[in-house]
Amino acid sequence: MAKTALVWFRSDLRLADNPALTAAIAAGQPVIGLYIEETDPDLRPLGGASRWWLHHSLQSLQRDLAALGIPLELRRGPAEATVASAVQTHSAAAVFWNRRYAPAQREHDAAIKAMLLRDGIEVSSFGANVLVEPWDIATGAGGPYGVYTPFWNALRQKDISRPLPAPAPTGKPVTITEPIDAAYRLPHWAEKLGAHWQIGETTAAAKLRAFLDGPLGDYPEGRDFPARDVTSRLSPHLAFGEISPRQLWHAAQVLNQRAPATAGPVEKFLKELTWRDFNYHQLYHRPDIAREPMQARFGGLPWRDPGDALTAWQKGQTGIPIVDAGMRELWETGYMHNRVRMLTASLLAKNLLVDWRLGEAWFWDCLLDADPANNPGNWQWVAGSGLDAAPYFRIFNPVTQSNRFDAAGAYIRKWVPELARLPDDLIHDPAAAPGFVLRDAGITLGKTYPEPIVDLKASRERALAAFKAL
Ligand SMILES: Cc1cc2nc3c(=O)[nH]c(=O)nc-3n(C[C@H](O)[C@H](O)[C@H](O)COP(=O)(O)OP(=O)(O)OC[C@H]3O[C@@H](n4cnc5c(N)ncnc54)[C@H](O)[C@@H]3O)c2cc1C
């Protein structure tokens, strides 16, 4: 049997700018793609929404690879044993992959590399999923960055590799004999997400072009307004690697060279994108950012028993409209606008003093862009325990924020339709509306819409006292 080369796909479900795939093809042996649903207990299992996206993304990748002449195989099991058995089945002489950065993932990859080398199999790994490898960017003292702005200043000076083109076909298209099936048990609630998303590399590339050609111009001002559709919505595509951060970086730079007037919006966009690298930097350098506070003193915070508050928050029934709108958007679409993510997270971790890890876990299960670096990194930023986090005394007032960023209540009306008939100035805080206004709008607090589950002023003071005592 001819020797083959395996490409082990993980968070890089694309053909273009995929150095592992390009190198495997260049090596000249027949190439076989492999995706493993890893069952090792120390690897964080995907959430429900992510499993749904993964299923469709793998189907798309399988079609794209088949057109290049490369089959894609899905296997399930512990990573090391599964790679070993795939190598044996396909008489592989070489295995290629793009790197991943969580400590447990790295340990597995190192062990697998050692196993393969022992068996005389070649192993090649590449940087593909961040702008700069976490070890290639360091402070003057040689350590990891803990503050964002110097990280950004250092990263922008780096020579970010140009993205690779998609490889040319290696032979005749292959027939798909084993279509990707839902080995990873799709949650029944996730099918509704299909109404809101198209999945795969081609869609991701088209979305990037459309974003740069249009909404980008309004990005610096508009990105904070949840009813305005001016962000790229590329996050799930990035989370699964259907597009690479380097492709975003260079496409934005090219636009800027062609149209110098876009300099401001391009810089703002790249600055936001670089938060992703900053979070990957923390994921790489710290033990377990989804469990351990990055600032150790926050470990002593007296979290409250979540009781019914957590369920009310998850279901979008807190009685605080902008928060409920966000939580319902998340449940219906697998996405939530960034500003509203901050408000919902702040209500849970600060006003309700519920351990941020419970909120992070809910987001992990429901978000299509659930990301091992960005989700815990942002939760810790909001909770105050992250590096360069919002200072603990800055506690968002969701009603003030709602007045500011959803002044006409369009976002609230979309996701909390039972409040739709309230006037713009009262929709942010129905509990403050006079009785006759509520009656006219068909609202009975406690029946058609909840009373607020928490007093914002008193809970703010409670949180301040708890944080101050640390
Ligand atoms: C509590 C909380 C949890 C979050 N969880 C996730 C998560 O699991 N996955 C995730 O990708 N983002 C997460 N974010 C960050 C941010 O909300 C999303 O990246 C953004 O809303 C995605 O929409 P977009 O692609 O239209 O972003 P755009 O504004 O178009 O930005 C482009 C890309 O830049 C990156 N980016 C933008 N803002 C941030 C940010 N604040 N932090 C890190 N990267 C950023 C993302 O990769 C994003 O896709 C979280 C934010 C908060 C406050």
Boltz pocket constraint, residues with backbone or C-beta under 6 A from the ligand:
constraints:
  - pocket:
      binder: B
      contacts: [[A, 223], [A, 230], [A, 231], [A, 232], [A, 233], [A, 234], [A, 235], [A, 236], [A, 238], [A, 239], [A, 269], [A, 272], [A, 273], [A, 274], [A, 275], [A, 276], [A, 279], [A, 336], [A, 337], [A, 338], [A, 339], [A, 341], [A, 342], [A, 345], [A, 363], [A, 367], [A, 369], [A, 370], [A, 371], [A, 372], [A, 374], [A, 375], [A, 376], [A, 378], [A, 379], [A, 382]]
      max_distance: 6.0
